[in-house]
Amino acid sequence: MSRQSISLTEPNDDWLKDQVKSNEYSSKSELINDLIRQARHQQVQIDWIRAKLEKAESSGFTNKSKAEILAESKSLLNG
């Protein structure tokens, strides 16, 4: 495993310490690795959605832009 040195803002460092103190994680490193895994997972989902939107747009299925489809989807999800 590679070792890194990073600088954190005080609020971010305090938040990390609080998470470790609450026994949610055993160390700041474990928490940061978990956050990175979550971000990577989200990026995979975003890329999948983007590919689906691009395919739909290029198929002529809709004349709406990505932004319009996203806004409509969000409004449907939020009721």
C-alpha distance (Angstrom), angle and dihedral (degrees) to the residues before:
residue distance angle dihedral
M1 . . .
S2 3.77 . .
R3 3.76 120.8 .
Q4 3.81 120.1 -133.8
S5 3.74 135.9 -173.6
I6 3.80 115.8 -145.2
S7 3.78 135.6 174.9
L8 3.78 119.2 -133.7
T9 3.76 132.1 -165.9
E10 3.78 113.5 -113.3
P11 3.83 94.6 -108.7
N12 3.81 91.1 50.7
D13 3.79 92.6 47.3
D14 3.82 90.6 48.5
W15 3.80 90.5 50.6
L16 3.81 91.7 50.1
K17 3.80 91.0 49.3
D18 3.81 90.9 49.7
Q19 3.80 91.1 52.9
V20 3.79 91.1 51.7
K21 3.83 92.1 45.2
S22 3.80 90.3 53.4
N23 3.83 88.2 57.2
E24 3.79 90.1 -119.8
Y25 3.81 87.3 125.1
S26 3.78 131.6 15.2
S27 3.82 94.6 -135.7
K28 3.77 143.4 3.6
S29 3.81 88.5 -109.4
E30 3.80 91.4 57.7
L31 3.79 90.6 49.4
I32 3.81 94.0 47.7
N33 3.81 90.8 49.1
D34 3.81 89.3 50.9
L35 3.82 91.3 49.9
I36 3.79 90.5 50.4
R37 3.84 91.1 49.2
Q38 3.81 89.3 51.5
A39 3.81 91.6 49.1
R40 3.81 91.1 49.2
H41 3.82 90.7 49.7
Q42 3.80 90.6 49.8
Q43 3.80 90.3 50.0
V44 3.81 90.5 54.2
Q45 3.81 89.3 52.8
I46 3.81 92.3 46.7
D47 3.80 91.2 49.8
W48 3.83 90.6 49.7
I49 3.81 92.1 50.5
R50 3.81 91.5 45.7
A51 3.81 91.0 52.0
K52 3.81 91.2 49.7
L53 3.79 91.5 49.3
E54 3.80 92.7 48.2
K55 3.80 90.9 49.0
A56 3.81 91.3 49.9
E57 3.79 92.1 47.7
S58 3.78 93.9 49.0
S59 3.80 92.9 46.5
G60 3.77 91.6 62.8
F61 3.77 89.7 -119.8
T62 3.79 90.3 130.0
N63 3.76 139.4 12.1
K64 3.81 91.9 -150.0
S65 3.78 121.4 112.0
K66 3.80 123.4 -121.3
A67 3.79 89.0 -102.9
E68 3.80 92.2 52.3
I69 3.81 92.8 48.6
L70 3.80 91.2 47.7
A71 3.81 92.5 48.9
E72 3.79 91.3 48.5
S73 3.81 91.8 47.7
K74 3.79 91.7 50.0
S75 3.78 92.4 49.1
L76 3.82 90.5 50.6
L77 3.80 91.2 49.4
N78 3.79 92.8 48.2
G79 3.79 93.4 49.3
